[in-house]
């Protein structure tokens, strides 16, 4: 792209990527996307690459597994951990969010996160399907741990923005 040229509209780009991802998942393919948000901080940092696989029709995700939720047309995907069930709906929550999400229907779950690639290290790490030790520690110290994660996440975003401003990188 030529220097000074206007950047493409982020919302349009996001909608295109979301729709292509829906189609890939419906064909049984794994999808790799850039995480954009702080709700799963510090396990997933903003702009890290996340790989997820389609979830089988009869598969029951385990508590602690990271799910990719399709919130519908006009919305980006949501990536949160499964924390339980409410009847036939799934309950999810971000690692740095103090409250559970609205319950999701099973058909809204697109897939399960399998790998995260570090933004700075570029190393892929496997994501345990039960949440692993990190999730168990997070749950054991709740609700304080969610509040602390949220504060640390907001501070990390401010530091990252300041560093980007100093270096001129996007």
Residue, then its C-alpha position, 0 to 999 in steps of 0.5 A: x500500500x502506498x504511503x499516505x493511502x487511506x487504510x481500508x475500513x476496519x469494520x468492512x475487513x472484519x465482516x469479510x474475515x468473519x464471513x470467510x471464517x464461518x464458511x471455512x468452519x462449516x467445511x470442517x477446516x481449522x481457522x487462524x485469526x488474530x485476537x483483538x481484545x483484552x477479555x482473555x488477558x493475560x492468557x491471550x494478549x491482543x493481536x496474538x494469533x489464535x487457531x480453532x477447530x470446528x466443534x463436532x455436532x455431538x461434542x460437549x466442550x469441557x469446562x475451561x475450554x476456550x470456545x469461539x462464539x458466533x454472535x451473529x451478523x454484524x458482530x465479530x466472534x467472541x472468544x471466552x472460556x466455558x464455565x458451565x451450563x444453564x439447561x441446554x445453553x453454555x455459560x462463558x466468561x473471559x479471563x479478565x471479565x468479572x461476570x458471565x456472558x449471556x448464555x449461548x445456544x450450542x449452535x452459536x459455538x463455532x469451535x474450540x481454540x487449539x493453539x495460540x501463537x505469541x505476538x512477541x515470541x512467535x511460538x505456538x503453544x497448545x491450549x489444553x481442552x480443560x483450561x489447564x492449571x491457569x484456569x483452575x487457579x483463576x477459578x480458585x481465586x475468583x472473583x478477585x482474580x477476574x478483577x486483577x486480570x481486568x486491571x492488569x489488562x487495561x494497564x497493559x493496553x495503555x503501555x502497548x499504546x504508548x510504546x506504539x506511539x513512541x516507535x510509530x508502529x501499528 
